[in-house]
């Protein structure tokens, strides 16, 4: 009996190993992952967890991370003070890490191995070329100019409601299960620190929470919130979340949502095309108010940035994404350019879902 009890500590580590094996299978069979986990199990999990977390105005995920750190720190301190043995301390730490690993994947992480956006949405892949890119950039500049609107009078709750309304309308096209729980936006507990790392928002997988940095500008809020909500719907890929946010916001009746999304995605296009010969001429066509907003955003984040924290956070995020089969790591964010172009040149997809109006 004692021998069996002494081996109980192996349950979680062995379960973590089994979970790792399942992740490898999920990665190799994305169609099954899509059908079984992303379309069936995960929406059910979100419907159960998110109503509970939404009972609290503060972030439960943030508290969870702090508790994890404190428990691990106490275990190490007890070991140093020789209050517990090395073996016992190792067992405690290993079990905590194993439990966290298991929960991450079963509560949300398996979505990393679902089918990619083009396959999932049946969106044609457009072969990239400079001519097509320039045409799309010019169109985006035009749309951004047209959608310009002041954010002097804006409301967080109204923006949230408009985003939800648009996600509900586009759910069939985006292949998401709406409502899949609740997505009440919460502020990051240590927003200032995250702002120093250039992080405008994040999704908390353990309690199904959407977080937005309290330091972001009103003009950025709609797009950032829509991006984090995409994660809550099971969209793990950053480029895909950017595309979902852009489409949801630009197809909203709210001009503030439209402008926020166009302005954000425009920055990725401008960054990708700045070396092209036609770039100066295209930039010259930007509305002065749009140029001013781009400058305000840049100066705002530069004033908050801490170079060392930003670089460290980027490396951690890059490692995290690559570990979960996102090959380009943090560069994946800019992949939204490809998806916007795929969408823009797929008239059949737009017509099918009445998105060309």
C-alpha positions as CSV (number, residue, x, y, z in Angstrom):
1,X,0.0,0.0,0.0
2,X,2.8,2.4,1.0
3,X,4.6,1.6,-2.2
4,X,1.5,2.6,-4.3
5,X,1.0,5.8,-2.3
6,X,4.7,6.8,-2.8
7,X,4.2,6.7,-6.6
8,X,1.0,8.8,-6.6
9,X,3.1,11.9,-7.3
10,X,3.9,10.5,-10.7
11,X,0.3,10.8,-11.9
12,X,0.5,14.4,-13.1
13,X,4.0,14.2,-14.6
14,X,2.9,11.0,-16.5
15,X,-0.3,12.7,-17.5
16,X,1.7,15.7,-18.8
17,X,3.8,13.3,-20.9
18,X,0.6,11.8,-22.3
19,X,-0.7,15.3,-23.0
20,X,2.5,16.0,-25.0
21,X,1.8,12.9,-27.0
22,X,-1.7,14.1,-27.8
23,X,-0.4,17.5,-28.9
24,X,1.9,15.7,-31.4
25,X,-1.1,13.8,-32.8
26,X,-3.2,16.9,-32.8
27,X,-0.5,18.7,-34.9
28,X,-0.3,15.8,-37.4
29,X,-4.1,15.5,-37.8
30,X,-5.4,19.1,-37.9
31,X,-8.7,18.1,-39.5
32,X,-9.5,15.9,-36.5
33,X,-8.4,18.5,-34.1
34,X,-10.6,21.0,-35.8
35,X,-13.6,18.8,-35.7
36,X,-13.3,17.2,-32.3
37,X,-11.6,19.9,-30.2
38,X,-11.9,23.4,-31.8
39,X,-15.5,23.0,-33.1
40,X,-16.9,20.7,-30.4
41,X,-15.0,20.5,-27.1
42,X,-13.5,24.0,-26.8
43,X,-16.8,26.0,-27.3
44,X,-18.3,23.8,-24.6
45,X,-15.3,24.6,-22.3
46,X,-15.6,28.3,-23.0
47,X,-19.4,28.3,-22.2
48,X,-18.6,26.7,-18.8
49,X,-15.6,28.7,-17.7
50,X,-16.2,32.2,-19.0
51,X,-19.5,32.9,-17.1
52,X,-17.7,32.1,-13.9
53,X,-14.7,34.4,-14.6
54,X,-17.0,37.1,-15.8
55,X,-18.5,37.3,-12.3
56,X,-15.3,39.1,-11.3
57,X,-14.2,42.5,-12.5
58,X,-10.5,41.7,-12.0
59,X,-8.4,39.2,-13.8
60,X,-8.4,35.7,-12.3
61,X,-5.7,34.7,-14.7
62,X,-3.3,37.3,-13.3
63,X,-4.0,36.1,-9.8
64,X,-3.4,32.5,-10.9
65,X,0.0,33.4,-12.4
66,X,1.0,35.2,-9.2
67,X,0.0,32.2,-7.1
68,X,2.0,29.9,-9.3
69,X,5.0,32.0,-8.9
70,X,4.6,32.3,-5.1
71,X,4.1,28.6,-4.6
72,X,7.2,27.8,-6.7
73,X,9.2,30.5,-4.8
74,X,8.1,29.1,-1.4
75,X,9.1,25.6,-2.5
76,X,12.6,26.8,-3.4
77,X,12.9,28.8,-0.2
78,X,11.9,25.8,2.0
79,X,14.5,23.8,0.2
80,X,17.2,26.4,0.8
81,X,16.2,26.6,4.5
82,X,16.3,22.8,4.6
83,X,12.6,22.6,5.7
84,X,11.9,20.1,3.0
85,X,14.1,17.6,1.1
86,X,15.4,18.1,-2.5
87,X,13.2,15.2,-3.6
88,X,10.0,16.6,-2.0
89,X,10.7,20.1,-3.4
90,X,11.3,18.6,-6.9
91,X,8.1,16.6,-6.7
92,X,6.1,19.7,-5.8
93,X,7.6,21.9,-8.5
94,X,7.3,19.1,-11.1
95,X,3.6,18.5,-10.3
96,X,2.8,22.2,-10.4
97,X,4.4,22.5,-13.9
98,X,2.7,19.3,-15.1
99,X,-0.7,20.5,-13.9
100,X,-0.3,23.9,-15.6
101,X,0.9,22.3,-18.8
102,X,-2.1,19.9,-18.9
103,X,-4.6,22.6,-18.1
104,X,-3.2,25.0,-20.7
105,X,-3.7,22.5,-23.6
106,X,-7.1,21.1,-22.6
107,X,-8.6,24.4,-21.7
108,X,-7.5,26.2,-24.9
109,X,-4.0,25.3,-26.2
110,X,-5.1,22.4,-28.6
111,X,-6.5,25.2,-30.8
112,X,-2.9,25.8,-31.9
113,X,-3.1,22.6,-34.0
114,X,-6.4,23.2,-35.8
115,X,-6.7,23.7,-39.5
116,X,-5.2,27.0,-40.9
117,X,-7.4,29.9,-41.9
118,X,-7.5,29.4,-45.6
119,X,-8.6,25.7,-45.2
120,X,-11.0,26.4,-42.4
121,X,-12.8,29.3,-44.1
122,X,-12.3,27.8,-47.6
123,X,-10.6,31.1,-48.6
124,X,-8.5,30.9,-51.8
125,X,-4.8,31.5,-51.5
126,X,-3.7,34.4,-53.6
127,X,-0.2,34.2,-55.0
128,X,1.6,37.3,-53.7
129,X,3.1,39.8,-56.2
130,X,4.2,43.4,-55.9
131,X,1.5,44.7,-58.3
132,X,-1.3,43.1,-56.2
133,X,0.3,44.3,-53.0
134,X,0.5,47.9,-54.2
135,X,-3.1,47.8,-55.4
136,X,-4.3,46.5,-52.0
137,X,-2.1,49.1,-50.1
138,X,-3.6,51.9,-52.2
139,X,-7.1,50.6,-51.5
140,X,-6.4,50.4,-47.8
141,X,-5.1,53.9,-47.7
142,X,-8.3,55.1,-49.4
143,X,-10.5,53.1,-47.0
144,X,-8.5,54.4,-44.0
145,X,-8.9,58.0,-45.2
146,X,-12.7,57.5,-45.8
147,X,-13.3,55.9,-42.4
148,X,-11.5,58.5,-40.3
149,X,-13.5,59.5,-37.3
150,X,-12.9,61.4,-34.1
151,X,-12.7,59.4,-30.8
152,X,-13.4,62.4,-28.7
153,X,-16.8,60.9,-27.8
154,X,-16.4,57.2,-27.5
155,X,-17.7,54.5,-25.0
156,X,-16.0,51.2,-24.1
157,X,-19.3,49.4,-23.6
158,X,-20.6,50.6,-27.0
159,X,-17.5,49.5,-28.7
160,X,-17.7,46.1,-27.0
161,X,-21.4,45.7,-28.0
162,X,-20.7,46.6,-31.6
163,X,-17.8,44.0,-31.7
164,X,-20.1,41.3,-30.3
165,X,-22.8,42.2,-32.8
166,X,-20.4,41.9,-35.7
167,X,-18.9,38.6,-34.5
168,X,-22.4,37.2,-34.2
169,X,-23.3,38.3,-37.7
170,X,-20.0,37.0,-39.2
171,X,-19.9,33.8,-37.2
172,X,-20.9,31.5,-40.1
173,X,-18.3,33.0,-42.4
174,X,-15.6,32.9,-39.7
175,X,-16.5,29.3,-38.7
176,X,-16.8,30.2,-35.0
177,X,-19.4,28.9,-32.5
178,X,-21.2,32.0,-31.3
179,X,-21.5,32.9,-28.4
180,X,-19.0,30.4,-27.0
181,X,-19.4,31.9,-23.5
182,X,-18.9,35.5,-22.5
183,X,-16.1,38.0,-23.3
184,X,-16.2,40.8,-20.8
185,X,-13.0,42.8,-21.4
186,X,-10.7,43.2,-18.3
187,X,-7.7,45.4,-17.7
188,X,-4.3,43.8,-17.3
189,X,-3.5,44.0,-13.6
190,X,0.0,45.4,-14.2
191,X,-0.8,47.3,-17.4
192,X,2.1,49.6,-17.1
193,X,4.7,46.8,-17.0
194,X,3.0,45.1,-20.0
195,X,3.0,48.5,-21.8
196,X,6.8,48.7,-21.3
197,X,7.0,45.4,-23.1
198,X,4.8,46.7,-25.9
199,X,1.9,44.4,-25.1
200,X,-1.5,45.9,-25.8
201,X,-3.6,42.9,-24.7
202,X,-3.5,39.2,-24.0
203,X,-5.9,36.3,-23.7
204,X,-5.9,34.3,-20.4
205,X,-6.5,30.6,-21.3
206,X,-6.9,29.3,-17.8
207,X,-10.0,31.3,-17.0
208,X,-11.1,32.2,-20.5
209,X,-10.5,35.9,-20.0
210,X,-10.0,38.7,-22.5
211,X,-7.5,41.4,-21.3
212,X,-6.8,44.8,-22.7
213,X,-4.0,47.1,-21.6
214,X,-5.4,50.1,-19.8
215,X,-2.6,52.2,-21.4
216,X,-3.8,51.8,-25.0
217,X,-5.3,54.8,-26.8
218,X,-9.0,54.9,-27.5
219,X,-8.3,54.8,-31.2
220,X,-6.6,51.4,-30.7
221,X,-9.2,49.9,-28.4
222,X,-11.7,48.4,-30.8
223,X,-9.2,46.5,-32.9
224,X,-7.2,45.3,-29.8
225,X,-10.4,44.1,-28.1
226,X,-11.6,42.4,-31.3
227,X,-8.2,40.7,-31.6
228,X,-8.3,39.3,-28.1
229,X,-11.9,38.2,-28.5
230,X,-10.8,36.2,-31.6
231,X,-8.4,34.3,-29.2
232,X,-11.4,33.6,-26.9
233,X,-13.2,32.1,-29.9
234,X,-10.3,29.6,-30.3
235,X,-8.2,31.5,-32.8
236,X,-4.6,31.0,-31.6
237,X,-2.6,32.2,-34.6
238,X,-1.8,35.9,-34.2
239,X,-2.1,36.7,-37.9
240,X,-5.5,35.0,-38.0
241,X,-6.6,36.9,-34.9
242,X,-5.6,40.1,-36.6
243,X,-7.5,39.2,-39.7
244,X,-10.6,38.3,-37.7
245,X,-10.4,41.6,-35.8
246,X,-10.0,43.6,-39.1
247,X,-12.9,41.9,-40.8
248,X,-15.2,42.1,-37.8
249,X,-14.5,45.8,-37.3
250,X,-14.5,46.9,-40.9
251,X,-17.8,45.1,-41.5
252,X,-19.4,46.8,-38.4
253,X,-21.8,49.7,-38.8
254,X,-19.6,51.6,-36.3
255,X,-17.2,54.0,-38.0
256,X,-15.0,54.0,-35.0
257,X,-14.5,50.2,-35.3
258,X,-13.9,50.6,-39.0
259,X,-11.3,53.2,-38.6
260,X,-9.5,51.5,-35.7
261,X,-9.1,48.3,-37.7
262,X,-8.1,50.0,-41.0
263,X,-5.5,52.1,-39.2
264,X,-4.0,49.1,-37.4
265,X,-3.7,46.9,-40.4
266,X,-2.5,49.8,-42.5
267,X,0.6,49.9,-40.3
268,X,1.5,46.3,-41.3
269,X,1.1,47.1,-45.0
270,X,3.2,50.2,-44.7
271,X,6.0,48.3,-42.8
272,X,6.0,45.6,-45.5
273,X,6.0,48.1,-48.4
274,X,8.3,50.9,-47.2
275,X,11.2,49.8,-49.5
276,X,9.1,49.8,-52.7
277,X,9.7,52.6,-55.1
278,X,6.0,53.6,-55.1
279,X,5.9,53.9,-51.3
280,X,6.5,57.7,-51.0
281,X,3.7,58.5,-53.5
282,X,1.3,56.3,-51.6
283,X,2.2,57.8,-48.2
284,X,1.6,61.2,-49.7
285,X,-2.1,60.3,-50.3
286,X,-2.7,59.6,-46.6
287,X,-5.1,62.1,-45.0
288,X,-3.3,64.5,-42.6
289,X,-5.5,63.4,-39.8
290,X,-4.5,59.7,-40.4
291,X,-0.8,60.7,-40.4
292,X,-1.3,62.5,-37.2
293,X,-3.0,59.5,-35.6
294,X,-0.2,57.2,-36.7
295,X,2.4,59.6,-35.2
296,X,0.4,59.8,-31.9
297,X,0.3,56.0,-31.6
298,X,4.0,55.7,-32.3
299,X,5.0,58.4,-29.8
300,X,2.7,57.0,-27.2
301,X,4.2,53.5,-27.3
302,X,7.7,54.8,-27.5
303,X,7.2,56.9,-24.4
304,X,6.0,53.8,-22.5
305,X,8.6,51.4,-23.9
306,X,11.4,50.0,-21.8
307,X,13.9,48.6,-24.3
308,X,15.2,45.7,-22.0
309,X,11.7,44.6,-21.0
310,X,10.5,44.8,-24.5
311,X,13.3,42.8,-25.9
312,X,13.0,40.1,-23.2
313,X,9.2,39.9,-23.6
314,X,9.6,39.6,-27.4
315,X,12.1,36.7,-27.0
316,X,9.8,34.9,-24.5
317,X,6.7,35.4,-26.8
318,X,8.7,34.3,-29.9
319,X,9.8,31.1,-28.0
320,X,6.3,30.4,-26.8
321,X,4.8,30.8,-30.3
322,X,7.4,28.6,-32.0
323,X,7.0,26.0,-29.3
324,X,3.3,25.8,-30.3
325,X,4.2,25.3,-34.0
326,X,3.9,28.9,-35.0
327,X,7.0,28.7,-37.2
328,X,7.5,32.5,-37.7
329,X,7.1,33.3,-34.0
330,X,6.4,37.0,-33.4
331,X,6.8,37.7,-37.1
332,X,3.5,35.9,-37.5
333,X,1.6,39.1,-36.5
334,X,2.4,40.7,-39.8
335,X,0.9,37.6,-41.6
336,X,-2.4,39.5,-41.6
337,X,-1.2,41.2,-44.8
338,X,-1.4,37.8,-46.6
339,X,-4.9,37.1,-45.2
340,X,-6.3,40.5,-46.1
341,X,-5.0,40.1,-49.7
342,X,-6.4,36.5,-49.9
343,X,-9.8,37.8,-48.7
344,X,-9.7,40.9,-51.0
345,X,-9.0,38.8,-54.1
346,X,-11.6,36.0,-53.3
347,X,-14.8,37.5,-54.7
348,X,-16.6,34.2,-54.4
349,X,-16.0,34.1,-50.6
350,X,-17.2,37.7,-50.2
351,X,-20.3,37.1,-52.4
352,X,-21.2,33.9,-50.5
353,X,-21.3,35.6,-47.2
354,X,-22.6,39.0,-48.5
355,X,-19.3,40.7,-47.5
356,X,-18.8,42.7,-50.7
357,X,-21.3,45.4,-49.8
